C-alpha cells in the first residue's frame, strides 16, 4: 500500500511542480519587471503547499480505492514494482470505478498539466521572438531549455501508458 501511495504522491507532485515551474518561467520572461510582485514569498509558499496537499489527496484516493477492493485470488504481483494496474488486476470484483478514477487522475489530469506547460511555453517563445538582441534571446531560451528537457523526459514515457481509458496492457501483461 505504501509503495502505491508514495509512487502516486511523488509522481503527481513532480508533475504539478513542473507546471508551477513553467508558470514561474512564464512570469520571469513575459513579465520580468513585475516578477517579484507576482511571484512573492506568499505565492510561492501557496503554490508549493497547494501542490503537496492536492497531490496527497490524489494519492490517498487512489490508494484507498485500490485497497478496498476484494482480493480473493492470488496476492502475488508479478513485478518488483507495485503499480496500481497490477494490483487492480488481482481484484475479484468490478473495477470500473477505480479504472475511471485512475484514468482521470493518472491520465487526464497530468495531460492537462502538460497542456498548461505547453501553453506557457508558446507564450514564452512568442515573447523571446520579440526580444531585439540576440544575446537576450539566447539568455531567455537557455533559461527554459533545461526545464523543457526534463518535462519531455518526464511526460514522454508516461503518456502512452497512462492515457488509455482501459487498464494498460503494457503494465498488465507479464513480460
LUMZAVEX-973201 format. One record per residue: residue number from 1; x, y, z of N, C-alpha, C in turn; residue in three letters. Coordinates in nm, 4 decimals, m for minus. Example, Ala and Ser with C-alpha at 12.3 -4.5 7.8 and 13.67 -1.06 7.14 Angstrom:
2
(r 1,(1.3190,m0.5690,0.7800),(1.2300,m0.4500,0.7800),(1.3200,m0.3300,0.7800),"Ala")
(r 2,(1.2850,m0.2250,0.7080),(1.3670,m0.1060,0.7140),(1.2900,0.0030,0.7870),"Ser")
***
This chain:
175
(r 1,(0.0824,m0.1200,0.0000),(0.0000,0.0000,0.0000),(0.0864,0.1258,0.0000),"Unk")
(r 2,(0.1902,0.1219,0.0808),(0.2748,0.2413,0.0893),(0.3474,0.2676,m0.0414),"Unk")
(r 3,(0.3873,0.1618,m0.1121),(0.4543,0.1814,m0.2402),(0.3601,0.2471,m0.3405),"Unk")
(r 4,(0.2356,0.2017,m0.3478),(0.1376,0.2616,m0.4391),(0.1132,0.4073,m0.3996),"Unk")
(r 5,(0.0950,0.4326,m0.2689),(0.0694,0.5696,m0.2230),(0.1849,0.6626,m0.2601),"Unk")
(r 6,(0.3067,0.6253,m0.2218),(0.4200,0.7157,m0.2441),(0.4560,0.7290,m0.3917),"Unk")
(r 7,(0.4357,0.6234,m0.4691),(0.4594,0.6344,m0.6129),(0.3673,0.7404,m0.6734),"Unk")
(r 8,(0.2393,0.7335,m0.6417),(0.1450,0.8299,m0.6981),(0.1592,0.9680,m0.6339),"Unk")
(r 9,(0.1896,0.9723,m0.5070),(0.2086,1.1009,m0.4403),(0.3284,1.1749,m0.4980),"Unk")
(r 10,(0.4421,1.1077,m0.5054),(0.5634,1.1747,m0.5537),(0.5590,1.2011,m0.7035),"Unk")
(r 11,(0.5062,1.1070,m0.7817),(0.4964,1.1267,m0.9262),(0.4027,1.2399,m0.9633),"Unk")
(r 12,(0.2864,1.2462,m0.8989),(0.1917,1.3527,m0.9315),(0.2377,1.4871,m0.8760),"Unk")
(r 13,(0.3095,1.4842,m0.7642),(0.3660,1.6088,m0.7110),(0.4693,1.6649,m0.8079),"Unk")
(r 14,(0.5538,1.5779,m0.8598),(0.6543,1.6213,m0.9569),(0.5876,1.6801,m1.0812),"Unk")
(r 15,(0.4829,1.6156,m1.1261),(0.4097,1.6617,m1.2442),(0.3536,1.8026,m1.2222),"Unk")
(r 16,(0.2911,1.8244,m1.1073),(0.2348,1.9564,m1.0785),(0.3445,2.0598,m1.0545),"Unk")
(r 17,(0.4545,2.0188,m0.9936),(0.5653,2.1129,m0.9740),(0.6263,2.1571,m1.1071),"Unk")
(r 18,(0.6311,2.0670,m1.2058),(0.6761,2.1077,m1.3389),(0.5853,2.2156,m1.3959),"Unk")
(r 19,(0.4564,2.2038,m1.3705),(0.3614,2.3037,m1.4179),(0.3840,2.4370,m1.3470),"Unk")
(r 20,(0.4053,2.4321,m1.2173),(0.4332,2.5538,m1.1400),(0.5638,2.6174,m1.1882),"Unk")
(r 21,(0.6637,2.5351,m1.2173),(0.7903,2.5876,m1.2682),(0.7722,2.6533,m1.4057),"Unk")
(r 22,(0.6867,2.5969,m1.4893),(0.6594,2.6577,m1.6198),(0.5927,2.7931,m1.6012),"Unk")
(r 23,(0.5026,2.8025,m1.5047),(0.4387,2.9316,m1.4757),(0.5430,3.0315,m1.4266),"Unk")
(r 24,(0.6342,2.9856,m1.3417),(0.7410,3.0723,m1.2920),(0.8265,3.1255,m1.4070),"Unk")
(r 25,(0.8616,3.0400,m1.5007),(0.9405,3.0838,m1.6159),(0.8604,3.1779,m1.7056),"Unk")
(r 26,(0.7319,3.1492,m1.7184),(0.6455,3.2383,m1.7962),(0.6465,3.3789,m1.7363),"Unk")
(r 27,(0.6285,3.3874,m1.6059),(0.6277,3.5190,m1.5405),(0.7641,3.5855,m1.5531),"Unk")
(r 28,(0.8723,3.5081,m1.5359),(1.0074,3.5641,m1.5420),(1.0404,3.6209,m1.6797),"Unk")
(r 29,(0.9942,3.5554,m1.7860),(1.0307,3.6002,m1.9205),(0.9273,3.6962,m1.9786),"Unk")
(r 30,(0.8008,3.6702,m1.9559),(0.6968,3.7530,m2.0167),(0.6638,3.8776,m1.9345),"Unk")
(r 31,(0.6899,3.8753,m1.8054),(0.6614,3.9894,m1.7176),(0.7795,4.0129,m1.6237),"Unk")
(r 32,(0.8985,4.0391,m1.6776),(1.0187,4.0466,m1.5925),(1.0161,4.1601,m1.4904),"Unk")
(r 33,(0.9550,4.2714,m1.5253),(0.9547,4.3842,m1.4321),(0.8563,4.3637,m1.3169),"Unk")
(r 34,(0.7598,4.2771,m1.3357),(0.6617,4.2502,m1.2295),(0.6843,4.1152,m1.1628),"Unk")
(r 35,(0.7963,4.0514,m1.1929),(0.8214,3.9165,m1.1415),(0.8165,3.9108,m0.9892),"Unk")
(r 36,(0.8878,3.9997,m0.9214),(0.8924,3.9962,m0.7755),(0.7569,4.0285,m0.7137),"Unk")
(r 37,(0.6776,4.1060,m0.7823),(0.5433,4.1374,m0.7331),(0.4507,4.0160,m0.7491),"Unk")
(r 38,(0.4608,3.9496,m0.8634),(0.3733,3.8343,m0.8902),(0.4184,3.7117,m0.8126),"Unk")
(r 39,(0.5456,3.6792,m0.8174),(0.5984,3.5578,m0.7543),(0.6634,3.5911,m0.6197),"Unk")
(r 40,(0.5870,3.6485,m0.5312),(0.6395,3.6807,m0.3985),(0.6432,3.5557,m0.3111),"Unk")
(r 41,(0.6945,3.5709,m0.1905),(0.7116,3.4570,m0.0994),(0.5778,3.3893,m0.0681),"Unk")
(r 42,(0.4724,3.4663,m0.0520),(0.3402,3.4104,m0.0193),(0.2877,3.3237,m0.1345),"Unk")
(r 43,(0.2997,3.3734,m0.2571),(0.2532,3.2985,m0.3741),(0.3335,3.1695,m0.3897),"Unk")
(r 44,(0.4645,3.1777,m0.3741),(0.5489,3.0583,m0.3858),(0.5135,2.9561,m0.2788),"Unk")
(r 45,(0.4894,3.0010,m0.1565),(0.4508,2.9112,m0.0484),(0.3160,2.8467,m0.0776),"Unk")
(r 46,(0.2208,2.9247,m0.1249),(0.0888,2.8702,m0.1584),(0.0971,2.7693,m0.2728),"Unk")
(r 47,(0.1761,2.7992,m0.3743),(0.1914,2.7060,m0.4864),(0.2557,2.5745,m0.4413),"Unk")
(r 48,(0.3604,2.5842,m0.3615),(0.4281,2.4629,m0.3142),(0.3382,2.3833,m0.2190),"Unk")
(r 49,(0.2782,2.4503,m0.1226),(0.1905,2.3808,m0.0272),(0.0677,2.3237,m0.0976),"Unk")
(r 50,(0.0115,2.3990,m0.1899),(m0.1041,2.3503,m0.2651),(m0.0706,2.2266,m0.3459),"Unk")
(r 51,(0.0488,2.2240,m0.4007),(0.0938,2.1077,m0.4759),(0.0997,1.9848,m0.3865),"Unk")
(r 52,(0.1644,1.9968,m0.2727),(0.1785,1.8825,m0.1822),(0.0440,1.8376,m0.1254),"Unk")
(r 53,(m0.0417,1.9322,m0.0896),(m0.1721,1.8971,m0.0306),(m0.2621,1.8296,m0.1332),"Unk")
(r 54,(m0.2750,1.8884,m0.2527),(m0.3641,1.8291,m0.3530),(m0.3138,1.6933,m0.4000),"Unk")
(r 55,(m0.1841,1.6789,m0.4119),(m0.1309,1.5517,m0.4590),(m0.1380,1.4433,m0.3511),"Unk")
(r 56,(m0.1314,1.4800,m0.2236),(m0.1521,1.3792,m0.1191),(m0.2974,1.3337,m0.1188),"Unk")
(r 57,(m0.3891,1.4246,m0.1481),(m0.5300,1.3892,m0.1615),(m0.5482,1.2927,m0.2790),"Unk")
(r 58,(m0.4845,1.3220,m0.3894),(m0.4882,1.2363,m0.5080),(m0.4391,1.0952,m0.4751),"Unk")
(r 59,(m0.3237,1.0847,m0.4117),(m0.2656,0.9546,m0.3799),(m0.3504,0.8787,m0.2779),"Unk")
(r 60,(m0.4092,0.9499,m0.1839),(m0.4949,0.8857,m0.0839),(m0.6186,0.8257,m0.1491),"Unk")
(r 61,(m0.6785,0.8985,m0.2421),(m0.7976,0.8474,m0.3117),(m0.7628,0.7206,m0.3896),"Unk")
(r 62,(m0.6576,0.7257,m0.4692),(m0.6195,0.6089,m0.5493),(m0.5838,0.4884,m0.4626),"Unk")
(r 63,(m0.5089,0.5123,m0.3569),(m0.4679,0.4020,m0.2708),(m0.5871,0.3425,m0.1973),"Unk")
(r 64,(m0.6746,0.4272,m0.1441),(m0.7898,0.3736,m0.0697),(m0.8865,0.3007,m0.1619),"Unk")
(r 65,(m0.9089,0.3527,m0.2837),(m0.9956,0.2814,m0.3776),(m0.9350,0.1477,m0.4197),"Unk")
(r 66,(m0.8057,0.1444,m0.4358),(m0.7390,0.0216,m0.4776),(m0.7455,m0.0859,m0.3695),"Unk")
(r 67,(m0.7196,m0.0479,m0.2459),(m0.7089,m0.1487,m0.1410),(m0.8388,m0.1728,m0.0645),"Unk")
(r 68,(m0.9489,m0.1140,m0.1098),(m1.0796,m0.1516,m0.0551),(m1.1489,m0.2531,m0.1456),"Unk")
(r 69,(m1.0891,m0.2836,m0.2594),(m1.1434,m0.3875,m0.3470),(m1.1232,m0.5245,m0.2823),"Unk")
(r 70,(m1.2145,m0.6185,m0.3078),(m1.1931,m0.7534,m0.2549),(m1.0920,m0.8293,m0.3420),"Unk")
(r 71,(m0.9987,m0.8951,m0.2766),(m0.8976,m0.9745,m0.3446),(m0.9124,m1.1189,m0.2954),"Unk")
(r 72,(m0.9601,m1.2063,m0.3823),(m0.9879,m1.3429,m0.3377),(m0.8998,m1.4464,m0.4063),"Unk")
(r 73,(m0.8154,m1.4045,m0.4955),(m0.7271,m1.4981,m0.5658),(m0.5847,m1.4821,m0.5176),"Unk")
(r 74,(m0.4955,m1.4913,m0.6112),(m0.3535,m1.4768,m0.5819),(m0.3244,m1.3350,m0.5342),"Unk")
(r 75,(m0.2334,m1.3229,m0.4409),(m0.1922,m1.1906,m0.3949),(m0.0482,m1.1614,m0.4347),"Unk")
(r 76,(m0.0032,m1.2257,m0.5398),(0.1343,m1.2103,m0.5862),(0.1351,m1.1171,m0.7068),"Unk")
(r 77,(0.2099,m1.0083,m0.6963),(0.2297,m0.9161,m0.8078),(0.3512,m0.9658,m0.8839),"Unk")
(r 78,(0.3379,m0.9769,m1.0155),(0.4423,m1.0381,m1.0988),(0.5688,m0.9538,m1.1141),"Unk")
(r 79,(0.5693,m0.8340,m1.0639),(0.6825,m0.7438,m1.0816),(0.7307,m0.6952,m0.9456),"Unk")
(r 80,(0.8533,m0.6463,m0.9395),(0.9027,m0.5872,m0.8154),(0.8397,m0.4507,m0.7925),"Unk")
(r 81,(0.7876,m0.3907,m0.8981),(0.7261,m0.2593,m0.8919),(0.5758,m0.2763,m0.8797),"Unk")
(r 82,(0.5176,m0.2285,m0.7724),(0.3767,m0.2499,m0.7411),(0.2925,m0.1358,m0.7973),"Unk")
(r 83,(0.2667,m0.1386,m0.9267),(0.1858,m0.0357,m0.9909),(0.0381,m0.0626,m0.9645),"Unk")
(r 84,(m0.0404,0.0427,m0.9671),(m0.1834,0.0317,m0.9378),(m0.2541,m0.0633,m1.0349),"Unk")
(r 85,(m0.2142,m0.0638,m1.1617),(m0.2772,m0.1515,m1.2598),(m0.2529,m0.2986,m1.2263),"Unk")
(r 86,(m0.1339,m0.3290,m1.1776),(m0.1008,m0.4670,m1.1430),(m0.1793,m0.5140,m1.0213),"Unk")
(r 87,(m0.2039,m0.4247,m0.9281),(m0.2802,m0.4601,m0.8093),(m0.4279,m0.4756,m0.8446),"Unk")
(r 88,(m0.4812,m0.3859,m0.9259),(m0.6226,m0.3929,m0.9657),(m0.6494,m0.5227,m1.0417),"Unk")
(r 89,(m0.5527,m0.5674,m1.1175),(m0.5678,m0.6913,m1.1938),(m0.5979,m0.8097,m1.1027),"Unk")
(r 90,(m0.5531,m0.8048,m0.9784),(m0.5727,m0.9138,m0.8837),(m0.7101,m0.9112,m0.8157),"Unk")
(r 91,(m0.7863,m0.8039,m0.8323),(m0.9168,m0.7916,m0.7667),(m1.0180,m0.8868,m0.8298),"Unk")
(r 92,(m1.1104,m0.9328,m0.7477),(m1.2132,m1.0239,m0.7980),(m1.3502,m0.9561,m0.7948),"Unk")
(r 93,(m1.3536,m0.8261,m0.8173),(m1.4789,m0.7504,m0.8215),(m1.4740,m0.6570,m0.9412),"Unk")
(r 94,(m1.5825,m0.5857,m0.9632),(m1.5887,m0.4896,m1.0726),(m1.4923,m0.3744,m1.0437),"Unk")
(r 95,(m1.4050,m0.3458,m1.1363),(m1.3028,m0.2422,m1.1166),(m1.3305,m0.1172,m1.1996),"Unk")
(r 96,(m1.4529,m0.1010,m1.2457),(m1.4860,0.0119,m1.3329),(m1.4581,0.1461,m1.2641),"Unk")
(r 97,(m1.4991,0.1595,m1.1385),(m1.4831,0.2876,m1.0678),(m1.3359,0.3226,m1.0529),"Unk")
(r 98,(m1.2552,0.2286,m1.0064),(m1.1127,0.2566,m0.9886),(m1.0442,0.2790,m1.1226),"Unk")
(r 99,(m1.0864,0.2096,m1.2277),(m1.0291,0.2330,m1.3600),(m1.0619,0.3744,m1.4085),"Unk")
(r 100,(m1.1859,0.4176,m1.3863),(m1.2266,0.5524,m1.4287),(m1.1525,0.6591,m1.3495),"Unk")
(r 101,(m1.1450,0.6410,m1.2181),(m1.0731,0.7377,m1.1338),(m0.9248,0.7385,m1.1705),"Unk")
(r 102,(m0.8683,0.6207,m1.1934),(m0.7272,0.6126,m1.2316),(m0.7023,0.6823,m1.3647),"Unk")
(r 103,(m0.7889,0.6574,m1.4621),(m0.7727,0.7221,m1.5925),(m0.7782,0.8735,m1.5778),"Unk")
(r 104,(m0.8688,0.9216,m1.4944),(m0.8810,1.0662,m1.4740),(m0.7598,1.1216,m1.3999),"Unk")
(r 105,(m0.7259,1.0597,m1.2871),(m0.6185,1.1123,m1.2030),(m0.4782,1.0869,m1.2574),"Unk")
(r 106,(m0.4616,0.9799,m1.3335),(m0.3280,0.9453,m1.3827),(m0.3107,0.9827,m1.5297),"Unk")
(r 107,(m0.4202,0.9960,m1.6039),(m0.4119,1.0269,m1.7462),(m0.4542,1.1683,m1.7806),"Unk")
(r 108,(m0.5784,1.2031,m1.7478),(m0.6343,1.3316,m1.7901),(m0.5711,1.4488,m1.7151),"Unk")
(r 109,(m0.5593,1.4381,m1.5836),(m0.5044,1.5496,m1.5053),(m0.3598,1.5813,m1.5462),"Unk")
(r 110,(m0.2700,1.4831,m1.5522),(m0.1343,1.5159,m1.5964),(m0.1275,1.5695,m1.7406),"Unk")
(r 111,(m0.2141,1.5201,m1.8283),(m0.2144,1.5739,m1.9649),(m0.2626,1.7187,m1.9655),"Unk")
(r 112,(m0.3532,1.7524,m1.8750),(m0.3946,1.8916,m1.8596),(m0.2772,1.9767,m1.8130),"Unk")
(r 113,(m0.2005,1.9238,m1.7171),(m0.0803,1.9951,m1.6732),(0.0167,2.0136,m1.7890),"Unk")
(r 114,(0.0334,1.9089,m1.8694),(0.1232,1.9170,m1.9841),(0.0756,2.0248,m2.0817),"Unk")
(r 115,(m0.0549,2.0321,m2.1057),(m0.1082,2.1356,m2.1955),(m0.0873,2.2745,m2.1381),"Unk")
(r 116,(m0.0971,2.2905,m2.0060),(m0.0681,2.4198,m1.9434),(0.0792,2.4560,m1.9598),"Unk")
(r 117,(0.1658,2.3578,m1.9448),(0.3094,2.3817,m1.9668),(0.3332,2.4225,m2.1115),"Unk")
(r 118,(0.2702,2.3522,m2.2026),(0.2842,2.3824,m2.3445),(0.2343,2.5236,m2.3750),"Unk")
(r 119,(0.1206,2.5608,m2.3186),(0.0659,2.6952,m2.3401),(0.1603,2.8023,m2.2857),"Unk")
(r 120,(0.2194,2.7775,m2.1693),(0.3121,2.8768,m2.1145),(0.4353,2.8906,m2.2028),"Unk")
(r 121,(0.4816,2.7794,m2.2607),(0.5990,2.7875,m2.3475),(0.5676,2.8488,m2.4833),"Unk")
(r 122,(0.4462,2.8354,m2.5288),(0.4074,2.9067,m2.6520),(0.4162,3.0572,m2.6275),"Unk")
(r 123,(0.3651,3.1012,m2.5125),(0.3748,3.2439,m2.4780),(0.5197,3.2870,m2.4574),"Unk")
(r 124,(0.5988,3.2007,m2.3973),(0.7398,3.2323,m2.3745),(0.8131,3.2468,m2.5073),"Unk")
(r 125,(0.7914,3.1536,m2.5994),(0.8568,3.1602,m2.7312),(0.8151,3.2877,m2.8035),"Unk")
(r 126,(0.6881,3.3216,m2.7964),(0.6395,3.4455,m2.8576),(0.7113,3.5671,m2.7980),"Unk")
(r 127,(0.7292,3.5675,m2.6664),(0.7996,3.6787,m2.6010),(0.9479,3.6802,m2.6370),"Unk")
(r 128,(1.0085,3.5624,m2.6474),(1.1503,3.5554,m2.6833),(1.1729,3.6092,m2.8237),"Unk")
(r 129,(1.0816,3.5767,m2.9147),(1.0964,3.6248,m3.0522),(1.0837,3.7759,m3.0619),"Unk")
(r 130,(1.0174,3.8380,m2.9671),(1.0037,3.9838,m2.9677),(1.1249,4.0556,m2.9090),"Unk")
(r 131,(1.2164,3.9805,m2.8445),(1.3369,4.0415,m2.7879),(1.4291,4.0817,m2.9032),"Unk")
(r 132,(1.4810,4.2042,m2.8977),(1.5609,4.2586,m3.0074),(1.7017,4.2015,m3.0141),"Unk")
(r 133,(1.7674,4.1853,m2.9014),(1.9075,4.1425,m2.9048),(1.9186,3.9905,m2.9093),"Unk")
(r 134,(2.0176,3.9450,m2.9833),(2.0439,3.8008,m2.9923),(2.0889,3.7472,m2.8571),"Unk")
(r 135,(2.1649,3.8265,m2.7850),(2.2108,3.7869,m2.6516),(2.0922,3.7676,m2.5569),"Unk")
(r 136,(1.9964,3.8581,m2.5620),(1.8771,3.8483,m2.4782),(1.7925,3.7262,m2.5135),"Unk")
(r 137,(1.7778,3.6995,m2.6432),(1.7015,3.5810,m2.6869),(1.7699,3.4529,m2.6405),"Unk")
(r 138,(1.9030,3.4486,m2.6559),(1.9784,3.3303,m2.6152),(1.9686,3.3085,m2.4647),"Unk")
(r 139,(1.9777,3.4149,m2.3887),(1.9706,3.4052,m2.2431),(1.8326,3.3573,m2.1975),"Unk")
(r 140,(1.7284,3.4114,m2.2586),(1.5914,3.3708,m2.2234),(1.5655,3.2258,m2.2632),"Unk")
(r 141,(1.6139,3.1864,m2.3802),(1.5943,3.0491,m2.4259),(1.6711,2.9502,m2.3389),"Unk")
(r 142,(1.7920,2.9860,m2.2980),(1.8703,2.8951,m2.2142),(1.8081,2.8776,m2.0760),"Unk")
(r 143,(1.7333,2.9782,m2.0309),(1.6622,2.9674,m1.9037),(1.5590,2.8554,m1.9088),"Unk")
(r 144,(1.4980,2.8359,m2.0234),(1.3890,2.7390,m2.0376),(1.4337,2.6027,m2.0885),"Unk")
(r 145,(1.5503,2.5936,m2.1478),(1.5924,2.4695,m2.2138),(1.5979,2.3505,m2.1186),"Unk")
(r 146,(1.6580,2.3672,m2.0033),(1.6707,2.2544,m1.9103),(1.5345,2.2083,m1.8604),"Unk")
(r 147,(1.4455,2.3025,m1.8349),(1.3104,2.2661,m1.7900),(1.2369,2.1889,m1.8985),"Unk")
(r 148,(1.2485,2.2321,m2.0220),(1.1825,2.1615,m2.1316),(1.2357,2.0195,m2.1490),"Unk")
(r 149,(1.3652,2.0014,m2.1342),(1.4241,1.8676,m2.1457),(1.3703,1.7766,m2.0353),"Unk")
(r 150,(1.3670,1.8254,m1.9129),(1.3195,1.7449,m1.8010),(1.1707,1.7134,m1.8156),"Unk")
(r 151,(1.0906,1.8108,m1.8585),(0.9471,1.7880,m1.8789),(0.9258,1.6822,m1.9873),"Unk")
(r 152,(1.0020,1.6904,m2.0944),(0.9907,1.5916,m2.2016),(1.0299,1.4523,m2.1523),"Unk")
(r 153,(1.1388,1.4435,m2.0770),(1.1813,1.3139,m2.0236),(1.0808,1.2583,m1.9232),"Unk")
(r 154,(1.0083,1.3444,m1.8541),(0.9097,1.3000,m1.7564),(0.7800,1.2548,m1.8238),"Unk")
(r 155,(0.7276,1.3356,m1.9154),(0.5961,1.3078,m1.9734),(0.6005,1.2066,m2.0876),"Unk")
(r 156,(0.7053,1.2024,m2.1642),(0.7092,1.1184,m2.2836),(0.6872,0.9697,m2.2556),"Unk")
(r 157,(0.7574,0.9086,m2.1603),(0.7340,0.7657,m2.1376),(0.5985,0.7366,m2.0731),"Unk")
(r 158,(0.5447,0.8316,m2.0001),(0.4196,0.8083,m1.9271),(0.2966,0.8224,m2.0151),"Unk")
(r 159,(0.3005,0.9066,m2.1142),(0.1819,0.9379,m2.1940),(0.1171,0.8156,m2.2581),"Unk")
(r 160,(0.1900,0.7290,m2.3285),(0.1221,0.6155,m2.3918),(0.0656,0.5150,m2.2915),"Unk")
(r 161,(0.1251,0.5073,m2.1738),(0.0826,0.4090,m2.0750),(m0.0394,0.4558,m1.9970),"Unk")
(r 162,(m0.0377,0.5807,m1.9520),(m0.1386,0.6265,m1.8570),(m0.2555,0.7024,m1.9183),"Unk")
(r 163,(m0.2570,0.7224,m2.0476),(m0.3674,0.7971,m2.1078),(m0.4676,0.7081,m2.1786),"Unk")
(r 164,(m0.4630,0.5801,m2.1526),(m0.5610,0.4881,m2.2116),(m0.6792,0.4732,m2.1162),"Unk")
(r 165,(m0.8016,0.4669,m2.1690),(m0.9174,0.4526,m2.0823),(m0.9260,0.3174,m2.0117),"Unk")
(r 166,(m0.8682,0.2126,m2.0690),(m0.8706,0.0823,m2.0034),(m0.7380,0.0593,m1.9328),"Unk")
(r 167,(m0.7366,m0.0434,m1.8520),(m0.6105,m0.0786,m1.7873),(m0.5036,m0.0979,m1.8932),"Unk")
(r 168,(m0.3884,m0.0449,m1.8690),(m0.2828,m0.0512,m1.9687),(m0.2337,m0.1933,m1.9892),"Unk")
(r 169,(m0.2394,m0.2384,m2.1124),(m0.1881,m0.3722,m2.1431),(m0.0364,m0.3759,m2.1326),"Unk")
(r 170,(0.0262,m0.2596,m2.1395),(0.1710,m0.2553,m2.1253),(0.2107,m0.2979,m1.9842),"Unk")
(r 171,(0.1319,m0.2550,m1.8840),(0.1664,m0.2858,m1.7467),(0.1007,m0.4114,m1.6931),"Unk")
(r 172,(m0.0058,m0.4583,m1.7565),(m0.0798,m0.5719,m1.7039),(m0.0269,m0.7047,m1.7558),"Unk")
(r 173,(0.0186,m0.7096,m1.8798),(0.0651,m0.8371,m1.9352),(0.2045,m0.8678,m1.8820),"Unk")
(r 174,(0.2287,m0.9951,m1.8460),(0.3620,m1.0307,m1.7967),(0.4661,m1.0244,m1.9077),"Unk")
(r 175,(0.5888,m1.0008,m1.8697),(0.6991,m0.9897,m1.9661),(0.7410,m1.1237,m2.0154),"Unk")
***
